């Protein structure tokens, strides 16, 4: 039996269809995504409330017209050609689209659009569902930028740079061309931070980044690697001359002084270059080799560049092994101290000794302090090594109390980083407490560079050393050109004239005058003067005639092992 509607469908079927329609309309009205239905001519037939909430357009504003009112102007004709082509061929399209609200604000949406065909296979409807993804995308973009870009210079950071470097090496391999890694280190940047402050230092880095960016080619990647170091990846390299051209531009772009907050600042850079293929088998090797070349450029006098060579790689590998061995040196009891006698000039008697650190590795053998001390500072090992040195020197000096009538002094070198990063006074107090040595016979030697680069915090730490009872000596005086104002500010007891001046005193009138000035200056401030590196009778006579108080050097004795030093003192006492 058929229903009374004459359509061949039962009343039950019609009720089910009506129920489905009501359900669909409820979903349409309640959905949080915007929905829009258009006809075959792309005229809007219906929109839901979420459409109005997202776009600002009411149904009455858009029904009967095309979605053109939503266009943002951010997409070109090629984009819409691809859009409609895919919709026609596949019957659907999904992707990100920039739209414009009724207020004029441009925003990002994620749009899914599908085509409904009629019984003839012709387009009948388009149904689009979209959501506003502006906030999510902005958050993702900011997170990506924070993860991959340096906040100060806005350049790619180390993470993004390493990714770009890997891409460049792969591309170079495919194209049979070369890539170059340029490693740039600013010269003397630490002094700018220490003397003018970190705010000025940050502005110098910003300006340096801007200038470097103007010096590299379009398509190259410039990055801030960290601190005062920058890197650049040069791609599509056919000749070494192309690399040199960019590198010279990097050097020259710093020639003009930086004018920052009424400060005129001159700064240069040292550059190391490694090429691929050729200077390493992987990213790590290429990086290591360019860094090694940059260090070589600094050693060559700065404001220059060096290409990597195999000999540099050998040094880099040796340095890596040295670092590995150094990390275990304390544990394996590989450090020792030797003592160079310090002679009181008027009497010729031993006044004390300078304790000097030595390292004898069980595999490598003896390692020069010039090699391992800077490495220990870089690796952050100088604090535990420095603490060991303080205790060992004080323990040995405590055994000297009965060698002479006048107590012998022990001079102990401390690294600038020990003072800047550690609590040197507390470390000294611990060493004195453990060994029972009186602080009256201890001299702590700091470098002149520490005075020049120091601020108020370091000054407090040096005063604390004096409060413990030790004296302060400035080592290598004259090499950093410390001014009178520094000497008046810091609690200095002893000035040590650097051996580089003493060695030339008989041949260089300028060095002779400088030594005379240092002795006169020190005495006028109530300080004692020590001449370092005295090797000849002529040098000794010169310093004696000018009133130098103390002498050390091979003219009297090389550094001696602990027992040999005691024998030397005993022999000196008998003489």
C-alpha positions as CSV (number, residue, x, y, z in Angstrom):
1,X,0.0,0.0,0.0
2,X,1.4,3.4,-1.0
3,X,1.3,6.6,1.1
4,X,-1.0,9.4,0.3
5,X,1.9,11.6,-1.1
6,X,1.9,9.9,-4.5
7,X,5.7,9.7,-4.5
8,X,6.0,6.0,-3.8
9,X,7.7,6.7,-0.5
10,X,6.1,5.8,2.8
11,X,5.3,8.2,5.5
12,X,8.0,6.6,7.7
13,X,10.6,7.3,5.0
14,X,9.6,10.9,4.8
15,X,9.7,11.2,8.6
16,X,13.2,9.7,8.6
17,X,14.4,12.1,5.9
18,X,12.9,15.1,7.9
19,X,14.6,13.9,11.0
20,X,18.0,13.7,9.1
21,X,17.4,17.1,7.7
22,X,16.7,18.5,11.2
23,X,19.9,16.8,12.5
24,X,22.0,18.1,9.7
25,X,20.6,21.6,10.3
26,X,21.3,21.3,14.0
27,X,24.9,20.3,13.2
28,X,25.2,23.1,10.6
29,X,24.0,25.7,13.1
30,X,26.0,24.4,16.1
31,X,29.3,23.6,14.4
32,X,32.3,25.7,15.6
33,X,33.8,25.6,12.1
34,X,32.5,28.0,9.5
35,X,30.4,26.4,6.8
36,X,29.3,27.7,3.4
37,X,27.4,26.1,0.5
38,X,27.5,27.5,-3.0
39,X,25.7,26.5,-6.2
40,X,27.2,25.5,-9.6
41,X,27.9,29.2,-10.4
42,X,29.7,29.6,-7.0
43,X,26.9,31.8,-5.6
44,X,26.5,31.4,-1.8
45,X,23.3,29.6,-0.9
46,X,23.8,29.2,2.9
47,X,26.2,30.0,5.7
48,X,26.1,28.9,9.3
49,X,26.4,31.0,12.5
50,X,30.1,30.1,12.9
51,X,30.7,31.6,9.5
52,X,29.3,34.9,10.8
53,X,31.3,34.7,14.0
54,X,34.6,34.1,12.1
55,X,34.1,36.4,9.2
56,X,31.8,39.1,10.6
57,X,29.5,38.7,7.6
58,X,25.8,38.0,8.2
59,X,24.0,35.6,6.0
60,X,22.1,38.5,4.5
61,X,25.4,40.1,3.5
62,X,26.6,37.2,1.4
63,X,23.8,34.9,0.3
64,X,23.3,35.3,-3.5
65,X,26.8,36.7,-4.0
66,X,30.2,34.9,-4.6
67,X,32.8,34.3,-1.8
68,X,34.8,37.1,-3.4
69,X,34.0,39.3,-0.4
70,X,36.3,37.1,1.6
71,X,39.4,37.5,-0.6
72,X,42.4,38.9,1.2
73,X,44.5,39.8,-1.8
74,X,47.3,37.6,-0.4
75,X,47.1,34.9,-3.2
76,X,47.9,35.5,-6.9
77,X,46.1,34.2,-9.9
78,X,48.3,31.1,-10.1
79,X,47.2,30.0,-6.7
80,X,43.5,30.1,-7.6
81,X,44.2,28.5,-10.9
82,X,45.7,25.5,-9.1
83,X,42.9,25.6,-6.5
84,X,40.1,25.3,-9.1
85,X,42.0,22.9,-11.2
86,X,42.4,20.5,-8.3
87,X,38.8,21.0,-7.2
88,X,37.6,20.1,-10.8
89,X,39.9,17.1,-11.2
90,X,39.6,15.6,-7.7
91,X,36.3,17.0,-6.5
92,X,37.9,18.4,-3.3
93,X,40.7,20.7,-2.1
94,X,42.2,21.2,1.3
95,X,44.8,23.7,2.5
96,X,45.6,27.0,4.1
97,X,44.0,30.1,2.8
98,X,44.3,33.8,3.7
99,X,40.8,35.5,4.0
100,X,39.6,38.9,5.0
101,X,37.0,39.6,7.7
102,X,34.2,42.2,7.2
103,X,36.3,44.5,9.4
104,X,39.1,44.3,6.8
105,X,41.4,42.2,9.1
106,X,43.3,39.5,7.2
107,X,43.5,36.1,8.9
108,X,44.5,32.5,8.1
109,X,42.0,29.7,7.7
110,X,42.3,26.0,7.1
111,X,39.7,25.2,4.4
112,X,38.3,21.9,3.2
113,X,36.0,22.1,0.2
114,X,34.2,19.4,-1.7
115,X,32.0,19.2,-4.8
116,X,28.6,17.6,-5.0
117,X,27.6,16.4,-8.5
118,X,24.0,16.0,-9.8
119,X,22.6,12.8,-11.4
120,X,24.1,13.9,-14.8
121,X,27.6,14.3,-13.3
122,X,27.6,18.0,-13.5
123,X,28.6,20.3,-10.5
124,X,25.6,20.9,-8.3
125,X,27.0,22.3,-5.0
126,X,30.3,23.3,-3.4
127,X,30.4,22.7,0.4
128,X,33.2,24.4,2.3
129,X,34.2,24.0,6.0
130,X,36.9,26.3,7.5
131,X,38.4,27.3,10.8
132,X,40.5,30.3,11.9
133,X,44.1,29.1,12.5
134,X,45.7,32.5,12.8
135,X,46.5,32.3,16.5
136,X,47.7,28.7,16.3
137,X,49.9,29.5,13.2
138,X,51.2,32.7,14.8
139,X,52.2,30.7,18.0
140,X,53.8,28.0,15.8
141,X,55.7,30.7,13.8
142,X,56.9,32.4,16.9
143,X,58.0,29.1,18.4
144,X,59.8,28.2,15.2
145,X,61.5,31.6,15.1
146,X,62.5,31.3,18.8
147,X,63.9,27.9,18.2
148,X,65.8,28.7,15.0
149,X,66.8,32.4,15.2
150,X,69.0,34.5,17.5
151,X,66.8,37.0,19.4
152,X,69.5,39.7,19.4
153,X,70.7,39.7,15.8
154,X,67.7,38.0,14.2
155,X,70.1,35.8,12.3
156,X,69.7,32.0,12.1
157,X,71.1,30.4,15.3
158,X,73.4,27.5,15.6
159,X,70.7,24.9,15.3
160,X,69.3,26.3,12.0
161,X,72.8,27.0,10.7
162,X,73.9,23.4,11.1
163,X,70.8,22.3,9.3
164,X,71.5,24.7,6.4
165,X,75.2,23.6,6.4
166,X,74.1,20.0,5.9
167,X,71.8,20.9,3.1
168,X,74.6,22.9,1.5
169,X,77.0,20.0,1.6
170,X,74.4,17.6,0.1
171,X,73.6,20.2,-2.7
172,X,77.3,20.7,-3.4
173,X,77.7,16.9,-3.8
174,X,74.8,16.6,-6.2
175,X,75.8,19.6,-8.3
176,X,79.6,18.8,-8.4
177,X,80.4,22.2,-7.0
178,X,81.9,23.2,-3.7
179,X,80.6,24.8,-0.5
180,X,82.6,26.9,1.9
181,X,82.1,27.3,5.7
182,X,83.3,30.7,6.9
183,X,83.9,31.0,10.7
184,X,84.1,34.6,12.0
185,X,85.3,35.6,15.4
186,X,85.3,39.2,16.6
187,X,88.6,40.4,17.9
188,X,88.7,41.9,21.4
189,X,85.0,41.8,21.9
190,X,85.4,40.8,25.5
191,X,87.1,44.1,26.3
192,X,84.1,46.0,24.9
193,X,81.8,44.1,27.2
194,X,84.1,44.6,30.2
195,X,84.8,48.3,29.7
196,X,81.6,49.6,28.1
197,X,79.1,47.1,29.4
198,X,76.9,44.4,27.9
199,X,74.3,46.8,26.6
200,X,76.9,48.4,24.3
201,X,78.3,45.0,23.6
202,X,74.9,43.8,22.4
203,X,74.6,46.8,20.1
204,X,78.0,46.1,18.6
205,X,76.9,42.5,17.9
206,X,73.7,43.8,16.2
207,X,75.6,46.3,14.0
208,X,78.3,43.6,13.2
209,X,75.5,41.2,12.1
210,X,73.9,43.9,9.9
211,X,77.3,44.7,8.2
212,X,78.1,41.0,7.8
213,X,74.7,40.4,6.2
214,X,75.4,43.1,3.6
215,X,78.8,41.4,2.8
216,X,77.6,37.9,2.0
217,X,75.9,37.0,-1.3
218,X,72.2,36.4,-1.8
219,X,71.5,32.8,-1.2
220,X,74.3,32.4,1.4
221,X,73.4,31.7,5.0
222,X,74.8,34.0,7.7
223,X,74.3,32.9,11.3
224,X,75.2,33.9,14.8
225,X,77.0,30.8,16.1
226,X,77.2,32.0,19.7
227,X,78.8,34.8,21.8
228,X,81.0,36.9,19.5
229,X,81.2,34.2,16.7
230,X,79.4,34.2,13.4
231,X,79.3,31.7,10.6
232,X,78.4,31.8,6.9
233,X,77.8,29.0,4.4
234,X,78.7,29.9,0.9
235,X,77.1,27.7,-1.7
236,X,77.6,27.1,-5.4
237,X,81.4,27.8,-5.2
238,X,83.3,27.3,-8.5
239,X,86.6,28.9,-7.5
240,X,88.5,29.7,-4.3
241,X,88.6,33.3,-5.5
242,X,84.9,33.6,-5.0
243,X,85.3,32.7,-1.3
244,X,88.2,35.2,-0.9
245,X,86.0,37.9,-2.3
246,X,83.3,37.3,0.3
247,X,85.8,37.0,3.1
248,X,87.5,40.3,2.2
249,X,84.1,42.0,2.2
250,X,83.5,40.6,5.7
251,X,86.8,42.0,6.9
252,X,86.3,45.4,5.2
253,X,82.8,45.9,6.4
254,X,84.1,46.4,10.0
255,X,86.7,49.0,8.9
256,X,84.4,51.9,9.6
257,X,84.1,52.7,13.3
258,X,80.9,51.8,15.1
259,X,79.2,54.9,16.6
260,X,77.1,53.6,19.5
261,X,75.8,55.9,22.3
262,X,78.5,58.5,21.8
263,X,81.2,55.8,21.8
264,X,83.4,55.4,18.7
265,X,84.3,51.7,18.7
266,X,86.9,50.1,16.4
267,X,86.6,46.3,16.0
268,X,88.0,43.7,13.6
269,X,87.5,40.0,13.1
270,X,89.5,36.9,12.4
271,X,88.1,34.4,9.8
272,X,88.7,30.7,9.2
273,X,87.6,28.9,6.1
274,X,87.1,25.2,5.3
275,X,85.9,23.9,1.9
276,X,83.8,20.9,1.1
277,X,84.6,18.5,-0.4
278,X,88.2,18.5,0.7
279,X,88.4,19.8,4.3
280,X,86.4,17.1,6.1
281,X,84.2,14.1,5.5
282,X,81.2,15.4,7.4
283,X,79.6,18.4,9.1
284,X,81.5,18.0,12.3
285,X,84.9,17.8,10.6
286,X,84.1,20.8,8.4
287,X,83.1,22.8,11.5
288,X,86.1,21.7,13.5
289,X,88.5,22.6,10.6
290,X,87.0,26.1,10.0
291,X,87.3,26.8,13.8
292,X,90.9,25.7,13.7
293,X,91.6,28.0,10.8
294,X,90.0,30.9,12.6
295,X,92.2,30.3,15.7
296,X,95.2,30.4,13.3
297,X,94.0,33.7,11.9
298,X,93.9,35.1,15.4
299,X,97.4,33.8,16.1
300,X,98.6,35.5,12.9
301,X,97.7,38.9,14.3
302,X,93.9,39.2,13.8
303,X,92.0,41.1,11.2
304,X,92.9,38.5,8.7
305,X,91.7,35.1,7.3
306,X,93.1,31.6,7.0
307,X,92.1,28.7,4.9
308,X,92.2,25.3,6.6
309,X,95.3,23.1,5.9
310,X,96.0,19.5,6.9
311,X,98.5,20.6,9.4
312,X,95.8,22.6,11.2
313,X,93.7,19.4,11.3
314,X,96.6,17.6,12.9
315,X,96.8,20.3,15.5
316,X,93.0,20.2,16.0
317,X,93.1,16.4,16.5
318,X,96.0,16.7,19.0
319,X,94.1,19.4,20.8
320,X,91.0,17.2,21.0
321,X,93.1,14.4,22.5
322,X,94.8,16.8,24.9
323,X,91.3,17.9,26.1
324,X,90.3,14.3,26.7
325,X,93.4,13.6,28.7
326,X,93.1,16.9,30.7
327,X,89.7,16.0,32.0
328,X,91.2,13.1,33.8
329,X,94.5,14.6,34.9
330,X,93.5,15.5,38.5
331,X,92.0,12.1,39.0
332,X,95.2,10.4,37.9
333,X,97.4,12.7,40.0
334,X,99.3,14.0,37.0
335,X,99.9,17.6,38.1
336,X,103.0,18.7,40.0
337,X,104.5,22.0,41.1
338,X,108.0,23.3,40.6
339,X,109.4,26.4,42.4
340,X,111.5,29.1,40.9
341,X,113.5,31.0,43.5
342,X,112.9,34.7,44.0
343,X,116.0,36.5,45.1
344,X,116.2,39.6,47.4
345,X,118.5,41.9,45.4
346,X,120.2,43.9,48.2
347,X,121.2,40.7,50.2
348,X,121.3,38.1,47.5
349,X,119.3,35.8,49.7
350,X,116.3,33.6,48.7
351,X,113.1,35.5,49.6
352,X,110.7,32.8,48.4
353,X,109.6,31.1,45.2
354,X,106.9,31.2,42.6
355,X,104.9,28.0,42.4
356,X,104.5,26.9,38.8
357,X,102.1,24.2,37.6
358,X,103.4,21.3,35.5
359,X,101.5,18.5,33.8
360,X,103.0,15.1,32.9
361,X,100.4,12.9,31.1
362,X,100.8,9.2,31.4
363,X,100.4,8.8,27.6
364,X,101.5,12.1,26.0
365,X,104.3,13.0,28.5
366,X,105.1,16.6,29.5
367,X,102.6,19.2,28.3
368,X,103.5,22.9,28.2
369,X,101.4,25.2,30.4
370,X,100.9,27.4,27.3
371,X,99.0,24.5,25.8
372,X,97.0,23.1,28.7
373,X,96.1,26.3,30.8
374,X,94.1,28.0,28.1
375,X,92.4,24.6,27.3
376,X,91.6,24.2,31.0
377,X,90.0,27.6,31.0
378,X,87.9,26.8,27.9
379,X,86.8,23.5,29.4
380,X,85.8,24.9,32.8
381,X,88.5,22.9,34.5
382,X,90.6,25.8,35.7
383,X,88.6,26.1,39.0
384,X,89.3,22.6,40.3
385,X,92.8,22.7,39.0
386,X,93.3,26.1,40.6
387,X,92.0,24.8,43.9
388,X,94.4,21.9,43.8
389,X,97.3,24.3,43.0
390,X,96.5,26.5,46.0
391,X,96.4,23.6,48.4
392,X,99.5,21.9,47.0
393,X,101.6,25.2,47.0
394,X,100.5,26.0,50.6
395,X,101.2,22.5,51.8
396,X,104.8,22.7,50.4
397,X,105.4,26.2,51.6
398,X,104.4,25.1,55.1
399,X,107.6,22.9,55.1
400,X,109.9,25.9,54.5
401,X,109.4,27.5,57.9
402,X,112.8,26.4,59.3
403,X,114.9,26.8,56.2
404,X,115.8,30.4,56.7
405,X,115.7,33.0,59.5
406,X,113.2,35.2,57.5
407,X,110.1,33.3,56.4
408,X,110.1,32.3,52.7
409,X,107.1,33.6,50.7
410,X,105.3,31.5,48.1
411,X,103.8,33.2,45.1
412,X,100.8,31.5,43.5
413,X,99.4,32.3,40.1
414,X,95.7,32.4,39.7
415,X,93.8,32.4,36.4
416,X,91.6,35.4,35.6
417,X,88.7,33.0,35.4
418,X,89.4,31.7,38.9
419,X,88.8,35.3,40.1
420,X,85.9,36.1,37.8
421,X,84.0,32.9,38.1
422,X,85.0,31.5,41.5
423,X,85.4,32.6,45.1
424,X,89.1,32.8,45.2
425,X,89.4,34.1,48.7
426,X,87.3,31.2,50.1
427,X,89.5,28.8,48.1
428,X,92.6,30.3,49.6
429,X,91.1,30.2,53.1
430,X,90.4,26.5,52.7
431,X,93.9,25.8,51.5
432,X,95.4,27.7,54.5
433,X,93.2,25.9,56.9
434,X,94.1,22.4,55.5
435,X,97.8,23.1,55.4
436,X,98.3,25.3,58.5
437,X,100.2,27.9,56.5
438,X,100.2,31.5,57.6
439,X,98.6,33.9,55.1
440,X,101.4,36.3,55.8
441,X,103.8,34.4,53.5
442,X,101.4,34.0,50.6
443,X,101.4,36.2,47.5
444,X,98.5,35.8,45.0
445,X,99.6,36.7,41.5
446,X,97.0,38.1,39.1
447,X,97.4,39.2,35.5
448,X,97.5,42.8,34.4
449,X,94.7,41.9,31.9
450,X,92.5,41.1,34.8
451,X,92.9,44.6,36.2
452,X,92.1,46.2,32.8
453,X,89.0,44.1,32.2
454,X,87.7,44.1,35.7
455,X,84.7,45.8,37.3
456,X,83.5,46.3,40.8
457,X,82.8,42.6,41.5
458,X,86.4,41.6,40.8
459,X,87.7,44.5,42.9
460,X,85.7,43.2,45.8
461,X,87.2,39.7,45.4
462,X,90.8,41.1,45.3
463,X,90.1,43.1,48.5
464,X,88.8,39.8,50.0
465,X,92.2,38.1,49.3
466,X,93.9,41.0,51.1
467,X,91.5,40.6,54.0
468,X,92.5,36.9,54.3
469,X,96.1,38.2,54.8
470,X,97.8,37.5,51.5
471,X,99.6,40.0,49.3
472,X,98.6,40.8,45.7
473,X,101.2,40.8,42.9
474,X,100.5,41.9,39.3
475,X,102.2,39.5,36.9
476,X,103.6,40.4,33.4
477,X,103.2,44.1,34.2
478,X,103.7,46.4,31.2
479,X,102.2,44.1,28.6
480,X,98.7,45.4,29.0
481,X,99.5,49.1,29.5
482,X,97.6,49.4,32.8
483,X,97.3,53.0,33.8
484,X,98.2,54.7,37.1
485,X,94.5,55.0,37.9
486,X,94.2,51.1,38.0
487,X,97.1,50.8,40.3
488,X,95.7,53.4,42.7
489,X,92.3,51.7,42.6
490,X,93.4,48.1,43.2
491,X,95.1,46.9,46.4
492,X,98.4,45.9,44.7
493,X,101.6,45.1,46.8
494,X,104.0,43.9,44.1
495,X,104.6,44.6,40.4
496,X,106.4,42.0,38.3
497,X,108.1,43.4,35.2
498,X,107.4,41.1,32.3
499,X,110.3,39.0,31.0
500,X,109.8,40.3,27.4
501,X,111.0,43.8,28.5
502,X,113.9,42.4,30.6
503,X,115.2,40.3,27.7
504,X,115.5,43.4,25.5
505,X,116.7,45.9,28.1
506,X,120.3,46.1,26.9
507,X,119.3,46.5,23.2
508,X,116.1,48.5,23.3
509,X,116.2,52.0,24.8
510,X,112.4,52.1,24.8
511,X,112.1,49.0,27.0
512,X,114.8,50.3,29.3
513,X,112.9,53.6,29.8
514,X,109.7,51.6,30.4
515,X,111.4,49.5,33.1
516,X,112.8,52.6,34.8
517,X,109.3,54.1,34.8
518,X,107.7,51.0,36.2
519,X,110.2,50.8,39.1
520,X,109.8,54.5,39.9
521,X,106.0,54.3,39.6
522,X,105.8,51.2,41.8
523,X,108.1,52.6,44.5
524,X,106.1,55.9,44.6
525,X,103.0,53.8,45.4
526,X,104.8,51.8,48.1
527,X,105.1,48.6,46.0
528,X,107.9,46.1,45.6
529,X,109.2,45.4,42.1
530,X,110.2,42.0,40.8
531,X,112.2,41.6,37.6
532,X,111.2,38.4,35.8
533,X,113.3,36.3,33.3
534,X,116.7,37.7,34.3
535,X,119.3,35.6,32.5
536,X,122.5,37.7,32.2
537,X,124.8,39.7,34.4
538,X,124.1,42.8,32.4
539,X,120.3,42.5,32.9
540,X,120.9,41.9,36.6
541,X,123.2,44.9,36.9
542,X,120.6,47.2,35.1
543,X,117.8,46.2,37.4
544,X,120.0,46.4,40.5
545,X,121.2,49.9,39.6
546,X,117.5,51.1,39.1
547,X,116.5,49.8,42.6
548,X,114.6,46.6,41.6
549,X,113.8,44.8,44.9
550,X,113.5,41.2,43.8
551,X,114.7,39.0,40.9
552,X,113.8,35.7,39.4
553,X,115.2,34.0,36.3
554,X,117.7,31.5,35.0
555,X,120.6,33.9,36.1
556,X,120.0,32.4,39.5
557,X,118.0,29.2,39.0
558,X,115.4,27.5,36.7
559,X,112.2,26.2,38.4
560,X,113.1,23.4,40.7
561,X,111.3,20.3,42.1
562,X,110.3,20.7,45.7
563,X,113.3,18.9,47.2
564,X,115.7,20.5,44.9
565,X,114.4,24.0,45.9
566,X,115.0,23.2,49.5
567,X,118.6,22.2,48.7
568,X,119.0,25.4,46.8
569,X,117.8,27.4,49.8
570,X,120.2,25.6,52.1
571,X,123.1,26.2,49.8
572,X,122.2,29.9,49.5
573,X,122.1,30.2,53.3
574,X,125.5,28.6,53.7
575,X,127.1,30.9,51.1
